[in-house]
Amino acid sequence: MSPAKKKRKKRKPQRPKTALDIITESFAACGRCSYFWAGYRVINGLEDQEQVAAQTDPDWLTLTWSYPMGELLLKSYGSRFDLDFVHYEGCCKECRRQYVYDALEEEKPPTLKMERVPHLESTPSAAPPQKE
């Protein structure tokens, strides 16, 4: 059969990207962050991950905190996390995505906030000046 007569496969129309798809692509751009995002799904499930992605804050994801999350932070980012912390801030060593653990309010459960998209500093002059 000649190449001109071969039938071309029709492409299926692509479904629109969901908020979870967009966030997952953002996390997939970094090895550490993709490991964290996959581990978060294992710990809390797909439904929780979809709820987190559907939040309205354009800059931060508010993640469900649980005991295994401390272990996940250690394995993903190398942050040794102590349960006695009431506030902890860190960032990914690869892409500079920031995360903040907050347990300051006793009547509320602890939260872990993670940047939706890391703010990459591409030029050395963009870094804040260091104190001497």
DSSP file (Angstrom, degrees, kcal/mol; ACC not computed):
  #  RESIDUE AA STRUCTURE BP1 BP2  ACC     N-H-->O    O-->H-N    N-H-->O    O-->H-N    TCO  KAPPA ALPHA  PHI   PSI    X-CA   Y-CA   Z-CA
    1    1 A M              0   0    0      0, 0.0     5,-0.1     0, 0.0     0, 0.0   0.000 360.0 360.0 360.0 134.6    0.0    0.0    0.0
    2    2 A S    >>  -     0   0    0      1,-0.1     3,-1.2     3,-0.0     4,-0.7  -0.384 360.0-116.7 -74.9 153.0    1.4    3.4   -0.9
    3    3 A P  G >4 S+     0   0    0      0, 0.0     3,-0.6     0, 0.0    -1,-0.1   0.805 113.3  60.8 -60.4 -29.0    2.0    6.0    1.8
    4    4 A A  G 34 S+     0   0    0      1,-0.2    -2,-0.0     3,-0.0     0, 0.0   0.798 104.1  49.5 -69.6 -26.3   -0.6    8.3    0.2
    5    5 A K  G <4 S+     0   0    0     -3,-1.2    -1,-0.2     2,-0.1     2,-0.1   0.563  83.4 111.2 -91.0  -8.2   -3.3    5.7    0.7
    6    6 A K  S << S-     0   0    0     -4,-0.7     2,-0.3    -3,-0.6    -4,-0.0  -0.428  73.8-118.3 -66.3 137.4   -2.5    5.0    4.4
    7    7 A K        -     0   0    0     -2,-0.1     2,-0.4     1,-0.0    -1,-0.1  -0.570  22.5-132.9 -77.6 137.2   -5.2    6.3    6.6
    8    8 A R        -     0   0    0     -2,-0.3     2,-0.3     1,-0.0    -1,-0.0  -0.715  22.9-114.2 -88.7 140.1   -4.2    8.9    9.1
    9    9 A K        -     0   0    0     -2,-0.4     2,-0.3     1,-0.1    -1,-0.0  -0.542  28.4-126.8 -73.7 134.3   -5.3    8.4   12.6
   10   10 A K        -     0   0    0     -2,-0.3     2,-0.3     1,-0.1    -1,-0.1  -0.642  22.3-124.9 -81.7 137.3   -7.7   11.1   13.7
   11   11 A R        -     0   0    0     -2,-0.3    -1,-0.1     1,-0.1     3,-0.0  -0.619  19.7-123.3 -82.3 139.0   -6.8   12.8   16.9
   12   12 A K        -     0   0    0     -2,-0.3     2,-0.1     1,-0.1    -1,-0.1  -0.562  36.9 -99.6 -74.8 142.7   -9.2   12.9   19.7
   13   13 A P        -     0   0    0      0, 0.0     2,-0.2     0, 0.0    -1,-0.1  -0.433  42.0-116.9 -64.1 137.0  -10.1   16.3   20.8
   14   14 A Q        -     0   0    0     -2,-0.1     3,-0.1     1,-0.1    -3,-0.0  -0.527  23.1-123.7 -77.9 139.3   -8.1   17.2   23.9
   15   15 A R        -     0   0    0     -2,-0.2     3,-0.1     1,-0.1    -1,-0.1  -0.498  38.2 -93.7 -75.8 150.8  -10.1   17.8   27.1
   16   16 A P        -     0   0    0      0, 0.0     2,-0.2     0, 0.0    -1,-0.1  -0.355  47.1-101.9 -64.4 146.7   -9.5   21.2   28.7
   17   17 A K        -     0   0    0     -3,-0.1     2,-0.1     1,-0.1    -3,-0.0  -0.475  34.3-141.7 -72.0 136.4   -6.8   21.2   31.4
   18   18 A T     >  -     0   0    0     -2,-0.2     4,-2.0     1,-0.1     5,-0.2  -0.417  28.7-103.0 -87.3 170.1   -8.1   21.1   35.0
   19   19 A A  H  > S+     0   0    0      1,-0.2     4,-2.4     2,-0.2     5,-0.2   0.884 124.8  54.4 -60.4 -38.3   -6.5   23.1   37.8
   20   20 A L  H  > S+     0   0    0      1,-0.2     4,-2.7     2,-0.2    -1,-0.2   0.899 106.1  51.6 -63.6 -40.3   -4.9   19.8   39.0
   21   21 A D  H  > S+     0   0    0      2,-0.2     4,-2.2     1,-0.2    -2,-0.2   0.919 111.0  47.7 -60.7 -44.1   -3.4   19.2   35.6
   22   22 A I  H  X S+     0   0    0     -4,-2.0     4,-1.8     2,-0.2    -2,-0.2   0.917 114.5  45.2 -65.6 -43.9   -1.8   22.7   35.6
   23   23 A I  H  X S+     0   0    0     -4,-2.4     4,-2.5     2,-0.2     5,-0.2   0.907 111.3  53.0 -67.4 -41.1   -0.4   22.3   39.1
   24   24 A T  H  X S+     0   0    0     -4,-2.7     4,-2.1     1,-0.2    -2,-0.2   0.896 108.4  50.7 -61.5 -40.2    0.9   18.8   38.4
   25   25 A E  H  X S+     0   0    0     -4,-2.2     4,-0.7     2,-0.2    -1,-0.2   0.896 109.5  51.4 -63.2 -39.5    2.7   20.1   35.3
   26   26 A S  H >< S+     0   0    0     -4,-1.8     3,-0.7     1,-0.2    -2,-0.2   0.916 113.0  44.1 -63.5 -43.6    4.2   22.9   37.4
   27   27 A F  H >< S+     0   0    0     -4,-2.5     3,-1.5     1,-0.2     7,-0.4   0.822 105.7  63.1 -70.4 -30.8    5.4   20.4   40.0
   28   28 A A  H 3< S+     0   0    0     -4,-2.1    -1,-0.2     1,-0.3    -2,-0.2   0.682  86.4  73.7 -69.0 -17.1    6.7   18.0   37.3
   29   29 A A  T << S+     0   0    0     -4,-0.7     2,-0.4    -3,-0.7    -1,-0.3   0.623  98.0  51.9 -71.7 -11.6    9.2   20.6   36.1
   30   30 A C  S <> S-     0   0    0     -3,-1.5     4,-2.4    -4,-0.1     5,-0.2  -0.987  74.4-142.4-129.5 135.2   11.3   19.9   39.2
   31   31 A G  H  > S+     0   0    0     -2,-0.4     4,-1.7     2,-0.2    -1,-0.1   0.914 102.6  43.1 -62.3 -45.8   12.6   16.5   40.5
   32   32 A R  H  > S+     0   0    0      2,-0.2     4,-2.2     1,-0.2    -1,-0.2   0.926 116.3  47.1 -67.2 -44.9   12.1   17.3   44.2
   33   33 A C  H  > S+     0   0    0      1,-0.2     4,-2.8     2,-0.2    -2,-0.2   0.864 110.3  52.0 -68.0 -36.1    8.8   18.9   43.8
   34   34 A S  H  X S+     0   0    0     -4,-2.4     4,-2.2    -7,-0.4    -1,-0.2   0.886 109.6  50.5 -67.7 -36.5    7.4   16.2   41.5
   35   35 A Y  H  X S+     0   0    0     -4,-1.7     4,-2.4    -5,-0.2    -2,-0.2   0.924 112.4  47.5 -62.9 -44.4    8.5   13.6   44.2
   36   36 A F  H  X S+     0   0    0     -4,-2.2     4,-2.6     2,-0.2    -2,-0.2   0.935 111.9  48.9 -62.2 -47.3    6.7   15.7   46.8
   37   37 A W  H  X S+     0   0    0     -4,-2.8     4,-1.6     1,-0.2    -1,-0.2   0.879 113.1  47.2 -63.9 -38.9    3.5   16.1   44.8
   38   38 A A  H  X S+     0   0    0     -4,-2.2     4,-1.8     2,-0.2    -1,-0.2   0.906 112.9  49.3 -68.2 -40.8    3.3   12.3   44.0
   39   39 A G  H  X S+     0   0    0     -4,-2.4     4,-2.4     1,-0.2    -2,-0.2   0.866 106.9  55.6 -65.0 -36.3    4.0   11.5   47.7
   40   40 A Y  H  X S+     0   0    0     -4,-2.6     4,-2.8     1,-0.2     5,-0.4   0.902 106.8  50.7 -62.2 -40.2    1.2   13.9   48.7
   41   41 A R  H  X S+     0   0    0     -4,-1.6     4,-2.2     1,-0.2    -1,-0.2   0.897 110.2  49.6 -64.0 -39.8   -1.2   12.0   46.5
   42   42 A V  H  < S+     0   0    0     -4,-1.8    -2,-0.2     2,-0.2    -1,-0.2   0.917 116.3  42.1 -64.9 -42.7   -0.2    8.7   48.0
   43   43 A I  H  < S+     0   0    0     -4,-2.4    -2,-0.2     1,-0.1    -1,-0.2   0.930 132.0  19.2 -70.7 -46.3   -0.6   10.1   51.6
   44   44 A N  H  < S-     0   0    0     -4,-2.8     4,-0.5    -5,-0.2    -3,-0.2   0.592 104.4-121.2-108.4 -13.2   -3.9   12.0   51.1
   45   45 A G     X  -     0   0    0     -4,-2.2     4,-1.7    -5,-0.4    -1,-0.1  -0.005  29.1 -77.3  92.3 161.6   -5.4   10.6   48.0
   46   46 A L  H  > S+     0   0    0      1,-0.2     4,-2.5     2,-0.2     5,-0.2   0.867 124.3  57.8 -66.2 -39.3   -6.5   12.0   44.6
   47   47 A E  H  > S+     0   0    0      1,-0.2     4,-2.1     2,-0.2    -1,-0.2   0.915 108.0  46.6 -61.2 -43.2   -9.7   13.6   45.9
   48   48 A D  H  > S+     0   0    0     -4,-0.5     4,-2.5     1,-0.2    -1,-0.2   0.905 111.3  52.3 -64.3 -40.4   -7.8   15.7   48.5
   49   49 A Q  H  X S+     0   0    0     -4,-1.7     4,-2.1     1,-0.2    -2,-0.2   0.881 108.9  50.0 -63.8 -38.3   -5.3   16.7   45.8
   50   50 A E  H  X S+     0   0    0     -4,-2.5     4,-1.6     2,-0.2    -1,-0.2   0.892 110.3  50.3 -66.6 -39.4   -8.2   17.8   43.5
   51   51 A Q  H  < S+     0   0    0     -4,-2.1     4,-0.4     2,-0.2    -2,-0.2   0.909 110.5  49.6 -63.8 -42.0   -9.7   19.9   46.4
   52   52 A V  H >< S+     0   0    0     -4,-2.5     3,-1.2     1,-0.2    10,-0.3   0.910 110.9  49.8 -62.2 -42.6   -6.3   21.5   47.1
   53   53 A A  H 3< S+     0   0    0     -4,-2.1    -1,-0.2     1,-0.2    -2,-0.2   0.803 104.9  58.3 -67.1 -29.2   -5.9   22.3   43.4
   54   54 A A  T 3< S+     0   0    0     -4,-1.6    -1,-0.2    -5,-0.1    -2,-0.2   0.506  78.7 120.2 -81.6  -3.5   -9.4   23.9   43.2
   55   55 A Q    <   -     0   0    0     -3,-1.2    -3,-0.0    -4,-0.4    -4,-0.0  -0.214  66.0-131.6 -60.1 154.5   -8.6   26.4   45.9
   56   56 A T  S    S+     0   0    0      2,-0.0    -1,-0.1     3,-0.0     5,-0.1   0.622  71.5 109.5 -89.2 -13.1   -9.0   30.0   44.8
   57   57 A D        -     0   0    0      1,-0.2    -2,-0.1     3,-0.2     5,-0.1  -0.500  56.3-156.0 -66.0 120.9   -5.7   31.4   46.1
   58   58 A P  S    S+     0   0    0      0, 0.0    -1,-0.2     0, 0.0     3,-0.1   0.693  85.5  34.8 -74.2 -17.0   -3.7   32.1   43.0
   59   59 A D  S    S+     0   0    0      1,-0.2    57,-2.6    57,-0.1    58,-0.4   0.756 113.8  43.1-108.2 -29.5   -0.3   31.9   44.7
   60   60 A W  E     -A  115   0A   0     55,-0.3     2,-0.5    56,-0.1    55,-0.2  -0.934  57.5-146.5-129.0 143.7   -0.4   29.3   47.4
   61   61 A L  E     -A  114   0A   0     53,-3.3    53,-2.4    -2,-0.4     2,-0.8  -0.909  16.6-145.7-100.3 131.9   -1.8   25.8   47.9
   62   62 A T  E     -A  113   0A   0     -2,-0.5    51,-0.2   -10,-0.3     2,-0.2  -0.880  24.3-160.1-100.1 108.0   -3.0   25.0   51.4
   63   63 A L  E     -A  112   0A   0     49,-3.2    49,-1.1    -2,-0.8     2,-0.4  -0.532  22.8-104.8 -92.9 153.1   -2.3   21.3   51.9
   64   64 A T  E     -A  111   0A   0     -2,-0.2     2,-0.3    47,-0.1    47,-0.1  -0.627  39.4-139.7 -74.0 124.4   -3.7   18.9   54.4
   65   65 A W        +     0   0    0     45,-0.6     2,-0.3    -2,-0.4    -1,-0.0  -0.686  32.1 155.6 -91.6 140.2   -1.2   18.3   57.2
   66   66 A S    >>  -     0   0    0     -2,-0.3     3,-1.6     1,-0.1     4,-0.6  -0.956  55.5 -95.6-151.2 166.0   -0.6   14.9   58.7
   67   67 A Y  H >> S+     0   0    0     -2,-0.3     3,-1.3     1,-0.3     4,-0.7   0.886 119.9  57.3 -54.6 -44.5    2.2   13.2   60.5
   68   68 A P  H 3> S+     0   0    0      0, 0.0     4,-2.1     0, 0.0    -1,-0.3   0.696  90.8  74.6 -63.8 -15.0    3.6   11.5   57.3
   69   69 A M  H <> S+     0   0    0     -3,-1.6     4,-2.5     1,-0.2     5,-0.2   0.860  89.7  57.2 -65.8 -33.2    4.0   14.9   55.7
   70   70 A G  H <X S+     0   0    0     -3,-1.3     4,-1.8    -4,-0.6    11,-0.3   0.913 108.3  46.3 -61.3 -42.0    7.0   15.6   57.9
   71   71 A E  H  X S+     0   0    0     -4,-0.7     4,-2.5     2,-0.2    -2,-0.2   0.880 111.1  52.7 -65.5 -39.0    8.7   12.5   56.5
   72   72 A L  H  X S+     0   0    0     -4,-2.1     4,-2.5     2,-0.2     5,-0.3   0.890 107.1  51.7 -65.6 -39.6    7.7   13.5   53.0
   73   73 A L  H  X>S+     0   0    0     -4,-2.5     4,-2.6     2,-0.2     6,-1.1   0.901 110.9  49.1 -62.3 -40.4    9.3   17.0   53.5
   74   74 A L  H  X5S+     0   0    0     -4,-1.8     4,-1.5     4,-0.2    -2,-0.2   0.941 115.4  42.2 -63.4 -47.8   12.5   15.3   54.7
   75   75 A K  H  <5S+     0   0    0     -4,-2.5    -2,-0.2     2,-0.2    -1,-0.2   0.832 122.6  39.3 -70.6 -31.8   12.7   12.9   51.7
   76   76 A S  H  <5S+     0   0    0     -4,-2.5    -2,-0.2    -5,-0.2    -3,-0.2   0.919 135.8  11.1 -83.3 -46.8   11.7   15.6   49.1
   77   77 A Y  H  <5S-     0   0    0     -4,-2.6    -3,-0.2    -5,-0.3    -2,-0.2   0.465  93.0-116.4-117.5  -4.5   13.5   18.6   50.3
   78   78 A G     << +     0   0    0     -4,-1.5     2,-0.8    -5,-0.6    -4,-0.2   0.669  62.8 148.2  76.2  15.0   16.0   17.5   52.9
   79   79 A S        -     0   0    0     -6,-1.1     2,-0.8    -9,-0.1    -1,-0.3  -0.759  44.7-141.9 -87.9 112.9   14.2   19.6   55.6
   80   80 A R        -     0   0    0     -2,-0.8     2,-0.5    -3,-0.1    -9,-0.1  -0.652  24.5-157.2 -75.5 114.4   14.5   17.8   58.9
   81   81 A F        -     0   0    0     -2,-0.8     2,-0.4   -11,-0.3    -7,-0.1  -0.827   9.2-159.2-106.1 128.6   11.1   18.6   60.4
   82   82 A D    >   -     0   0    0     -2,-0.5     3,-1.7     1,-0.1    -2,-0.0  -0.873  19.2-137.9-106.5 136.5   10.4   18.5   64.1
   83   83 A L  T 3  S+     0   0    0     -2,-0.4    -1,-0.1     1,-0.3    -2,-0.0   0.674 100.9  67.4 -66.1 -16.5    6.9   18.1   65.4
   84   84 A D  T 3  S+     0   0    0      2,-0.0    -1,-0.3     0, 0.0     2,-0.1   0.568  75.7 110.5 -80.8  -7.8    7.5   20.8   68.0
   85   85 A F    <   -     0   0    0     -3,-1.7     3,-0.1     1,-0.2    17,-0.0  -0.407  43.3-176.5 -65.5 140.1    7.8   23.5   65.4
   86   86 A V  S    S+     0   0    0      1,-0.4    17,-3.5    -2,-0.1     2,-0.3   0.555  78.2  18.7-107.2 -17.0    5.0   26.0   65.3
   87   87 A H  E     +B  102   0A   0     15,-0.2    -1,-0.4    16,-0.2     2,-0.3  -0.955  67.0 168.3-152.7 133.8    6.3   27.8   62.2
   88   88 A Y  E     -B  101   0A   0     13,-2.2    13,-3.3    -2,-0.3     2,-0.4  -0.979   9.8-169.2-149.0 132.1    8.7   26.6   59.6
   89   89 A E  E     +B  100   0A   0     -2,-0.3     2,-0.3    11,-0.2    11,-0.2  -0.964  18.9 149.4-123.0 140.9    9.7   28.1   56.2
   90   90 A G  E     -B   99   0A   0      9,-2.4     9,-2.6    -2,-0.4     2,-0.3  -0.927  24.8-145.2-153.7 177.3   11.8   26.4   53.5
   91   91 A C  E     -B   98   0A   0     -2,-0.3     7,-0.2     7,-0.2     2,-0.2  -0.991  31.6 -92.6-150.7 157.9   12.3   26.2   49.8
   92   92 A C     >  -     0   0    0      5,-2.3     4,-1.3    -2,-0.3   -15,-0.1  -0.479  26.9-142.3 -69.2 135.6   13.2   23.6   47.2
   93   93 A K  T  4 S+     0   0    0     -2,-0.2    -1,-0.1     2,-0.1   -16,-0.1   0.702  97.4  43.8 -72.8 -19.3   17.0   23.6   46.4
   94   94 A E  T  4 S+     0   0    0      3,-0.1    -1,-0.1     1,-0.0    -2,-0.0   0.921 132.1  11.0 -90.7 -53.1   16.3   23.1   42.7
   95   95 A C  T  4 S-     0   0    0      2,-0.1    -2,-0.1    25,-0.1    -1,-0.0   0.481  91.4-122.9-111.4  -3.9   13.5   25.4   41.7
   96   96 A R     <  +     0   0    0     -4,-1.3    23,-0.4     1,-0.2     2,-0.3   0.692  47.8 165.3  69.1  21.5   13.2   27.6   44.8
   97   97 A R        -     0   0    0     21,-0.2    -5,-2.3     1,-0.1    -1,-0.2  -0.549  30.3-135.9 -66.7 129.9    9.5   26.8   45.4
   98   98 A Q  E     -B   91   0A   0     -2,-0.3    17,-2.5    -7,-0.2     2,-0.3  -0.592  22.0-173.4 -92.6 150.9    8.6   28.0   48.9
   99   99 A Y  E     -BC  90 114A   0     -9,-2.6    -9,-2.4    -2,-0.2     2,-0.4  -0.992   5.3-162.1-141.0 149.8    6.7   26.2   51.5
  100  100 A V  E     -BC  89 113A   0     13,-2.7    13,-3.2    -2,-0.3     2,-0.4  -0.988   5.2-158.4-137.3 122.8    5.4   27.3   55.0
  101  101 A Y  E     -BC  88 112A   0    -13,-3.3   -13,-2.2    -2,-0.4     2,-0.4  -0.863  17.7-175.0 -97.1 134.3    4.3   25.1   57.9
  102  102 A D  E     +BC  87 111A   0      9,-2.6     9,-2.3    -2,-0.4   -15,-0.2  -0.966  27.9 151.0-138.7 119.9    2.1   27.0   60.3
  103  103 A A        +     0   0    0    -17,-3.5   -16,-0.2    -2,-0.4    -1,-0.1  -0.098  39.3 119.0-131.5  33.4    0.7   25.7   63.6
  104  104 A L        +     0   0    0    -18,-0.3     2,-0.7     1,-0.1   -17,-0.1   0.857  60.4  70.3 -71.0 -36.3    0.5   29.0   65.5
  105  105 A E    >   -     0   0    0      1,-0.2     3,-0.9   -19,-0.1    -1,-0.1  -0.749  67.9-161.5 -89.1 115.8   -3.3   28.9   66.0
  106  106 A E  T 3  S+     0   0    0     -2,-0.7    -1,-0.2     1,-0.2    -2,-0.0   0.814  87.0  54.7 -67.9 -31.8   -4.0   26.2   68.6
  107  107 A E  T 3  S+     0   0    0      2,-0.1    -1,-0.2     0, 0.0    -2,-0.0   0.627 103.5  65.6 -80.1 -10.9   -7.7   25.9   67.7
  108  108 A K  S <  S-     0   0    0     -3,-0.9     3,-0.1     1,-0.0    -3,-0.0  -0.828  91.3-108.9-107.7 149.0   -7.0   25.3   64.0
  109  109 A P        -     0   0    0      0, 0.0    -4,-0.1     0, 0.0    -2,-0.1  -0.409  48.0 -90.0 -68.9 152.6   -5.1   22.2   62.6
  110  110 A P        -     0   0    0      0, 0.0   -45,-0.6     0, 0.0     2,-0.3  -0.236  45.5-154.1 -59.8 151.8   -1.6   22.8   61.3
  111  111 A T  E     -AC  64 102A   0     -9,-2.3    -9,-2.6   -47,-0.1     2,-0.5  -0.921  13.8-152.4-127.4 155.0   -1.3   23.8   57.6
  112  112 A L  E     -AC  63 101A   0    -49,-1.1   -49,-3.2    -2,-0.3     2,-0.4  -0.985  15.8-162.8-123.8 117.8    1.4   23.5   55.0
  113  113 A K  E     -AC  62 100A   0    -13,-3.2   -13,-2.7    -2,-0.5     2,-0.4  -0.865   6.6-171.9-103.7 136.5    1.3   26.1   52.3
  114  114 A M  E     -AC  61  99A   0    -53,-2.4   -53,-3.3    -2,-0.4   -15,-0.2  -0.979  29.4-108.4-128.2 136.9    3.2   25.5   49.1
  115  115 A E  E     -A   60   0A   0    -17,-2.5   -55,-0.3    -2,-0.4   -56,-0.1  -0.392  19.5-143.3 -62.2 138.0    3.7   27.9   46.2
  116  116 A R  S    S+     0   0    0    -57,-2.6    -1,-0.1     1,-0.3   -56,-0.1   0.953  89.8  12.9 -65.4 -49.7    1.7   27.0   43.1
  117  117 A V  S    S-     0   0    0    -58,-0.4    -1,-0.3    -3,-0.0   -90,-0.0  -0.997  88.8-119.6-130.4 127.9    4.5   28.1   40.8
  118  118 A P        -     0   0    0      0, 0.0     2,-1.0     0, 0.0   -21,-0.2  -0.351  20.1-125.4 -67.8 146.7    8.0   28.8   42.0
  119  119 A H        -     0   0    0    -23,-0.4     2,-0.4    -2,-0.0    -4,-0.0  -0.811  30.7-153.7 -91.2 101.9    9.4   32.3   41.5
  120  120 A L        -     0   0    0     -2,-1.0     2,-0.8     1,-0.0   -24,-0.1  -0.615   7.1-147.0 -83.2 132.5   12.6   31.6   39.6
  121  121 A E        +     0   0    0     -2,-0.4     6,-0.0     1,-0.2    -1,-0.0  -0.874  20.8 175.6 -97.0 108.3   15.4   34.1   40.0
  122  122 A S        +     0   0    0     -2,-0.8    -1,-0.2     1,-0.0     3,-0.0   0.711  60.2  53.6 -90.8 -20.7   17.2   34.0   36.6
  123  123 A T  S >  S-     0   0    0      1,-0.1     3,-1.3     0, 0.0     4,-0.3  -0.910  74.1-134.6-118.2 144.2   19.7   36.8   37.1
  124  124 A P  G >  S+     0   0    0      0, 0.0     3,-1.3     0, 0.0    -1,-0.1   0.822 106.1  61.7 -62.7 -30.0   22.3   37.1   40.0
  125  125 A S  G 3  S+     0   0    0      1,-0.3    -3,-0.0    -3,-0.0    -4,-0.0   0.688  92.2  66.7 -70.4 -16.4   21.3   40.8   40.4
  126  126 A A  G <  S+     0   0    0     -3,-1.3    -1,-0.3     2,-0.1    -4,-0.0   0.644  80.2  98.8 -78.8 -14.0   17.7   39.8   41.2
  127  127 A A  S <  S-     0   0    0     -3,-1.3     3,-0.1    -4,-0.3     0, 0.0  -0.438  87.5-101.0 -72.1 147.2   18.9   38.2   44.5
  128  128 A P        -     0   0    0      0, 0.0    -1,-0.1     0, 0.0    -2,-0.1  -0.356  46.2 -95.2 -66.1 148.9   18.5   40.3   47.6
  129  129 A P        -     0   0    0      0, 0.0     2,-0.3     0, 0.0    -4,-0.0  -0.367  39.6-128.5 -66.1 143.3   21.6   42.0   48.9
  130  130 A Q        -     0   0    0     -3,-0.1     2,-0.2    -2,-0.0    -3,-0.0  -0.697  17.7-116.8 -94.3 145.3   23.5   40.1   51.5
  131  131 A K              0   0    0     -2,-0.3    -1,-0.0     1,-0.1     0, 0.0  -0.550 360.0 360.0 -77.2 143.1   24.6   41.7   54.8
  132  132 A E              0   0    0     -2,-0.2    -1,-0.1     0, 0.0    -2,-0.0   0.427 360.0 360.0 -97.7 360.0   28.3   41.9   55.4
